[in-house]
Amino acid sequence: MTPIQKLLSLIIPVKRKSDYNRRFDPPSNNEPDIDAVSNAITSAESGNMRPFVQLVKQMLSADGHIQTETAKRKLALLGDPMTMLPASKSAVDVAAAKYCKAWADDYSGFTDAMLWALDGQVWPQSTSEKHFVPGTNGRRFDLELSPVDPALWDYTEGDFRIQDVAGDGSPTGSATLPDPAQYWTYRGHLSTLSDQRGGPARPLLFLHFMSHCSWHWWGRFLERFGAPFMVGKVDNMDSDETDRLEAAFSQATRVFGVVVSRNTELELLEGKATDGSRAYEASMQWCQREKSKIILGQYGTTEGVASGLNGDTASKLDKVRGEFRAWDNFRLGASLRSNVLRQFMRVNGIPGSPPTPFWGDIGADQNAVAGDLLVNLAKIGILPAEGAVETLSQAVGIPLRWAPADSPRTDRGELDAEIIRQMSADPFPWTLLRRN
């Protein structure tokens, strides 16, 4: 480290402190039982999160249903283009928004950092480490975000701490409070309980192992009762015939046949595997539905729900999806603004207030509602107030402005209907004024 870097390290973080080497993770237990899950939760509530973290890692890597549902929720947000909404219409705030947007576009790891942060929807929280590197494209410094492995979480002293790591990436046994200047912690769920309670991962853990074990038990059931088994009947007084029949049964698995005397009865019995399959199917379906409800708030978008004639199930499911997406949009954007962009601007000497990241979502149905509402209001003389443009920008996900007064298609007092139809319509927290 150069003398300048050493001096800067006293002011801003310039290198990683929590570069954990995952080779120090203990191997996964592929056959955990309910006692292992209960013990891990008890340990987490006492402050030692490591056993719980290992089970959750195993769950996330082995459960395809949970992976798919979490991917849906992430794609609902990150699948849309991101914009930086200025804090106000002032030139300095608009310039700050452009500056932050340029950094996010140039930073190749930005999307990966958002994916890691959104793991806080399932984990009790997600923590990223911030450090600054020499800037590019005219910036003094660029900011990089690196994941902090949950194996480093420590609550043994009550509050959240991060275990220190040695040069080889192994935990040293000591833990320190995370410096807000170097760490960004994000909680994307709605639970207000402490992190030691496990967040949404706690109920998912029980459901995962219940469905996983039921699959294992189903395999054992089929192995034992899925194929017919032989029953022989001989005279109780004839021990020699009994011995010969038992020997014949042992040979039957290899030669697929058996030879018995005429007086010996032989039956093939078959277990009711279909009854067991229906019980397994019901158990697995219930577990998968509960997982979907914890992650997405509903399961209809996963397996479909019949709504009958003129039913509105699809719109209700879309509303639930929209509520979760709106929460993720608000929560992630506000957290980025307060904990990342504000520091990034100050380190680079950029004046003004930090912008709010926003991921736009334009739906055809919402467009029609937005356009019809504003057009109908304009017909009776009601128009959005001057300050409504910022709210409209947040709804559509791109910066908007009033059209010039000399526009041939509209004036400052009316909105172009074609532009309105590109705006998201849920909700409409707009202040309306009556035109004089």
C-alpha positions in Angstrom: 0.0 0.0 0.0 1.4 3.4 -1.0 1.7 6.2 1.5 -1.2 8.0 -0.2 -3.3 4.9 0.1 -2.4 4.5 3.8 -3.4 8.1 4.4 -6.7 7.5 2.5 -7.4 4.4 4.5 -7.7 6.5 7.6 -10.5 8.4 6.0 -12.3 5.9 3.6 -12.1 2.1 3.3 -9.8 1.2 0.4 -9.5 -2.6 0.9 -11.6 -5.5 2.1 -11.6 -6.6 5.7 -14.1 -9.5 5.6 -12.8 -11.6 2.7 -13.9 -15.0 4.0 -12.6 -18.1 2.4 -15.5 -20.6 2.0 -13.2 -23.6 2.2 -13.4 -23.1 6.0 -17.2 -24.0 5.9 -17.8 -27.4 7.4 -19.3 -30.0 5.0 -23.0 -30.2 4.7 -25.0 -32.8 6.5 -27.0 -34.4 3.8 -29.2 -36.3 6.2 -30.1 -33.8 9.0 -33.0 -34.6 11.2 -35.5 -32.4 13.1 -33.2 -32.4 16.1 -30.4 -30.8 14.0 -32.8 -28.1 12.8 -34.0 -27.4 16.4 -30.5 -27.3 17.8 -29.4 -24.9 15.1 -32.3 -22.5 15.8 -31.6 -22.7 19.6 -27.9 -21.9 18.9 -28.9 -18.9 16.7 -31.2 -17.5 19.3 -28.2 -17.7 21.7 -26.1 -15.7 19.3 -24.1 -18.4 17.5 -25.5 -18.3 14.0 -23.0 -20.7 12.4 -25.1 -24.0 12.6 -28.2 -22.1 11.4 -26.3 -20.5 8.5 -24.9 -23.9 7.4 -28.4 -25.4 7.3 -29.8 -22.5 5.3 -27.0 -22.7 2.8 -27.8 -26.4 2.4 -31.4 -25.5 1.9 -30.8 -22.8 -0.7 -28.4 -25.0 -2.7 -30.6 -28.1 -2.6 -34.2 -26.8 -2.9 -35.1 -26.0 -6.5 -38.5 -24.7 -5.6 -37.1 -22.1 -3.2 -34.4 -21.1 -5.8 -37.1 -20.6 -8.4 -39.4 -18.5 -6.2 -36.6 -16.2 -4.9 -35.5 -15.8 -8.6 -39.0 -14.7 -9.5 -39.1 -12.0 -6.8 -35.6 -10.7 -7.8 -36.5 -10.7 -11.5 -39.7 -8.8 -10.8 -37.5 -5.9 -9.7 -34.1 -6.2 -11.4 -35.6 -7.3 -14.7 -36.7 -3.6 -15.3 -34.4 -0.8 -16.2 -33.0 1.3 -13.3 -33.0 5.0 -13.1 -31.8 7.5 -10.5 -34.6 10.0 -9.5 -33.2 13.3 -8.4 -34.0 14.5 -4.9 -35.4 17.7 -6.4 -35.6 19.7 -9.7 -32.5 21.8 -8.8 -29.6 21.6 -11.2 -27.3 20.3 -8.5 -29.5 17.4 -7.6 -30.1 16.5 -11.3 -26.4 16.5 -11.8 -25.9 14.3 -8.8 -28.4 11.8 -10.2 -26.6 11.7 -13.5 -23.2 11.2 -11.7 -24.5 8.2 -9.6 -26.2 6.7 -12.7 -23.0 6.8 -14.6 -21.2 5.0 -11.8 -23.8 2.3 -11.6 -23.7 1.8 -15.4 -19.9 1.6 -15.5 -19.6 -0.7 -12.5 -19.8 -4.3 -13.8 -20.5 -5.7 -10.4 -23.6 -3.5 -9.7 -26.2 -6.1 -10.7 -24.4 -8.8 -8.7 -24.3 -6.5 -5.7 -28.1 -6.0 -6.0 -28.7 -9.7 -6.3 -26.7 -10.3 -3.1 -28.5 -7.5 -1.3 -31.9 -9.0 -2.2 -30.9 -12.2 -0.5 -32.1 -10.2 2.5 -35.6 -11.2 1.5 -35.0 -14.7 2.8 -32.0 -14.4 5.1 -32.4 -12.3 8.3 -30.3 -9.7 6.5 -27.6 -9.4 3.9 -24.4 -7.4 4.4 -22.1 -6.0 1.8 -18.6 -4.5 2.2 -17.8 -1.1 0.7 -14.3 -0.1 -0.5 -13.1 2.6 -2.8 -10.7 2.2 -5.8 -9.2 4.7 -8.2 -11.9 6.3 -10.3 -12.6 6.0 -14.0 -14.4 8.3 -16.5 -13.5 11.4 -14.6 -14.5 10.2 -11.2 -12.2 10.7 -8.3 -13.0 7.3 -6.7 -15.2 4.4 -7.7 -17.1 2.3 -5.1 -17.1 -1.5 -5.1 -19.5 -3.7 -3.2 -18.5 -7.2 -2.0 -20.6 -9.8 -0.2 -20.0 -10.6 3.4 -20.6 -14.3 4.0 -23.3 -15.1 6.6 -20.8 -17.5 8.2 -19.2 -14.4 9.7 -22.3 -13.1 11.5 -21.9 -13.0 15.2 -24.5 -12.1 17.9 -22.9 -13.6 20.9 -22.7 -10.2 22.6 -26.3 -9.3 21.7 -25.8 -6.8 18.9 -24.7 -7.6 15.3 -21.0 -8.0 14.8 -18.8 -9.4 12.0 -16.1 -11.9 12.8 -12.6 -10.9 11.9 -10.7 -12.9 9.3 -7.0 -13.7 9.0 -4.9 -13.3 5.9 -5.9 -16.8 4.6 -9.6 -16.0 5.0 -10.2 -18.0 8.2 -12.2 -16.6 11.1 -10.0 -15.5 14.0 -12.6 -15.9 16.7 -12.9 -12.2 17.5 -15.7 -10.0 16.2 -16.2 -6.2 15.8 -19.1 -3.9 15.3 -19.5 -3.2 11.5 -18.5 0.4 10.6 -21.2 2.0 8.6 -18.5 3.6 6.5 -17.4 0.1 5.3 -20.5 -2.1 5.6 -24.0 -1.9 4.1 -26.7 -4.1 5.8 -30.0 -4.6 4.0 -33.2 -6.2 5.4 -35.7 -6.9 2.6 -38.4 -8.7 4.7 -41.1 -7.2 6.8 -40.3 -9.0 10.1 -39.4 -6.7 13.0 -38.0 -9.6 15.1 -34.3 -9.8 15.8 -32.0 -11.4 13.3 -31.3 -14.3 15.7 -34.9 -15.5 15.1 -33.9 -16.4 11.6 -36.2 -14.2 9.4 -38.1 -15.9 6.6 -35.4 -18.6 6.4 -36.6 -20.1 9.7 -40.0 -21.3 8.5 -38.5 -22.2 5.1 -36.0 -24.4 6.8 -38.7 -26.6 8.4 -40.7 -26.8 5.2 -37.6 -27.7 3.2 -36.5 -30.6 5.4 -40.1 -31.8 5.6 -40.4 -32.0 1.9 -36.9 -33.3 1.5 -37.4 -36.0 4.0 -40.8 -37.0 2.6 -39.1 -37.6 -0.7 -36.6 -39.8 1.1 -39.3 -41.6 3.0 -41.3 -42.1 -0.3 -38.3 -43.8 -1.8 -38.1 -46.2 1.1 -41.8 -46.9 0.9 -41.5 -47.8 -2.8 -38.4 -49.9 -2.2 -40.3 -51.9 0.4 -43.9 -52.0 -0.9 -43.7 -50.9 -4.6 -43.0 -54.4 -5.9 -45.1 -57.5 -5.2 -43.8 -59.8 -2.5 -44.3 -63.6 -2.2 -46.2 -65.4 0.5 -46.0 -69.2 0.8 -48.3 -71.6 2.7 -47.2 -75.1 3.8 -48.3 -77.7 6.3 -47.0 -76.7 9.7 -46.0 -80.3 10.3 -43.7 -80.3 7.2 -40.6 -78.5 8.2 -38.6 -79.8 5.2 -41.1 -78.1 2.8 -40.8 -74.9 4.7 -37.0 -74.9 4.4 -37.2 -75.7 0.7 -39.6 -72.8 0.2 -37.5 -70.3 2.0 -34.5 -71.4 -0.1 -36.6 -71.0 -3.3 -37.6 -67.5 -2.3 -34.0 -66.5 -1.8 -33.2 -67.8 -5.3 -36.2 -66.1 -6.9 -34.6 -62.7 -6.8 -31.9 -64.0 -9.2 -33.7 -66.5 -11.4 -37.1 -64.7 -11.3 -38.9 -68.0 -10.6 -39.5 -70.5 -7.9 -40.2 -74.3 -7.9 -42.6 -75.7 -5.2 -44.6 -78.9 -4.8 -48.2 -79.2 -5.8 -49.4 -79.1 -2.2 -47.6 -75.8 -1.5 -49.6 -72.6 -2.0 -47.9 -69.5 -3.3 -49.4 -65.9 -3.5 -48.1 -62.6 -4.8 -49.2 -59.6 -2.6 -48.8 -56.0 -3.7 -48.8 -53.0 -1.3 -51.2 -50.2 -2.0 -48.5 -47.9 -3.4 -51.2 -45.6 -4.9 -52.5 -44.7 -1.5 -49.0 -43.8 -0.4 -48.4 -41.8 -3.5 -51.5 -39.7 -2.9 -50.3 -39.0 0.7 -46.9 -38.0 -0.5 -48.3 -35.8 -3.3 -50.5 -34.0 -0.8 -47.6 -33.5 1.7 -45.2 -32.2 -1.0 -47.8 -29.9 -2.5 -48.6 -28.3 0.8 -44.9 -27.7 1.6 -44.3 -26.1 -1.8 -47.4 -23.9 -1.4 -46.2 -22.7 2.0 -42.8 -21.9 0.6 -44.3 -19.8 -2.2 -46.5 -17.9 0.2 -43.5 -17.0 2.4 -41.5 -15.8 -0.5 -44.1 -14.4 -2.9 -47.1 -13.9 -0.7 -49.2 -16.4 -2.8 -48.8 -19.6 -4.8 -51.2 -19.0 -7.6 -48.5 -17.7 -10.0 -46.5 -21.0 -9.4 -49.2 -23.6 -10.0 -52.2 -21.7 -11.3 -55.6 -21.3 -9.6 -58.9 -21.8 -11.2 -61.1 -18.8 -10.9 -64.3 -19.9 -12.7 -66.4 -17.8 -15.1 -65.6 -14.1 -14.9 -63.3 -14.7 -12.0 -60.7 -12.0 -11.0 -58.1 -14.3 -9.5 -55.5 -13.2 -11.9 -55.9 -9.5 -11.0 -55.7 -10.4 -7.3 -52.6 -12.4 -7.7 -51.1 -9.6 -9.8 -52.0 -7.1 -7.0 -50.1 -9.2 -4.4 -47.2 -9.5 -6.8 -47.2 -5.7 -7.3 -47.3 -5.1 -3.5 -44.2 -7.2 -2.9 -42.5 -5.6 -5.9 -43.3 -2.1 -4.7 -41.9 -2.9 -1.3 -38.7 -4.2 -2.7 -38.4 -1.2 -5.0 -38.9 1.3 -2.1 -36.8 -0.6 0.4 -33.8 -1.3 -1.8 -33.8 2.2 -3.3 -34.1 3.9 0.1 -31.3 1.8 1.6 -29.0 2.4 -1.4 -29.6 6.1 -1.2 -28.9 6.4 2.5 -26.1 3.9 3.0 -24.3 3.8 -0.4 -24.9 6.8 -2.7 -24.7 9.4 0.0 -21.2 8.3 1.0 -20.2 7.8 -2.6 -21.1 11.4 -3.4 -19.3 12.9 -0.3 -16.1 11.0 -1.0 -16.1 12.3 -4.6 -17.0 15.8 -3.5 -20.3 15.9 -5.4 -22.7 18.5 -3.9 -26.4 18.1 -3.6 -28.7 15.4 -2.2 -28.3 11.7 -3.2 -30.8 10.4 -5.8 -33.2 7.5 -5.2 -32.7 4.4 -7.4 -35.9 3.2 -8.9 -36.6 0.2 -11.1 -39.4 1.0 -13.5 -42.3 -1.4 -14.3 -44.7 -0.5 -17.1 -47.7 -2.7 -17.4 -50.3 -2.5 -20.2 -53.3 -2.6 -17.9 -51.9 0.0 -15.6 -51.0 2.2 -18.6 -54.6 2.2 -19.7 -55.9 3.1 -16.2 -53.4 5.9 -15.9 -54.2 7.4 -19.3 -58.0 7.2 -18.9 -57.9 8.7 -15.4 -55.8 11.8 -16.3 -57.6 12.4 -19.7 -61.0 12.2 -18.0 -59.8 14.6 -15.2 -58.6 17.0 -17.8 -62.0 17.0 -19.5 -63.6 18.4 -16.3 -60.8 20.8 -15.7 -58.7 19.0 -13.1 -54.9 18.7 -13.8 -51.9 17.4 -11.8 -50.2 20.1 -9.7 -46.8 21.4 -10.4 -45.1 19.1 -8.0 -46.8 16.0 -9.4 -44.1 15.5 -12.1 -41.7 14.0 -9.5 -44.3 11.5 -8.3 -45.1 10.6 -11.9 -41.4 10.1 -12.5 -41.3 7.6 -9.6 -44.3 5.8 -10.9 -43.0 5.3 -14.5 -39.4 4.9 -13.6 -37.9 7.6 -15.9 -37.6 11.4 -15.3 -40.5 13.4 -16.7 -41.0 17.1 -17.3 -43.8 19.4 -18.5 -44.0 20.0 -22.2 -42.9 23.4 -23.5 -45.6 26.1 -23.6 -45.2 26.4 -27.4 -45.5 22.7 -28.1 -47.8 22.1 -31.1 -49.4 19.0 -29.5 -49.9 20.2 -25.9 -49.1 23.1 -23.5 -47.9 23.3 -20.0 -51.4 22.9 -18.6 -52.1 19.5 -20.3 -50.4 16.2 -20.5 -49.8 14.3 -23.7 -52.1 11.3 -23.6 -49.5 9.1 -25.4 -47.0 9.9 -22.7 -49.5 9.3 -19.9 -50.2 5.8 -21.2 -46.5 5.0 -20.5 -46.9 5.7 -16.8 -47.4 3.2 -14.1 -50.8 3.7 -12.4 -50.6 2.1 -9.0 -50.9 4.1 -6.8 -51.9 7.7 -7.6 -50.6 9.8 -4.7 -51.0 13.0 -6.8 -52.1 16.4 -5.6 -54.8 17.7 -8.0 -55.6 21.3 -8.7 -58.7 22.7 -10.4 -57.8 24.8 -13.4 -58.9 28.4 -13.2 
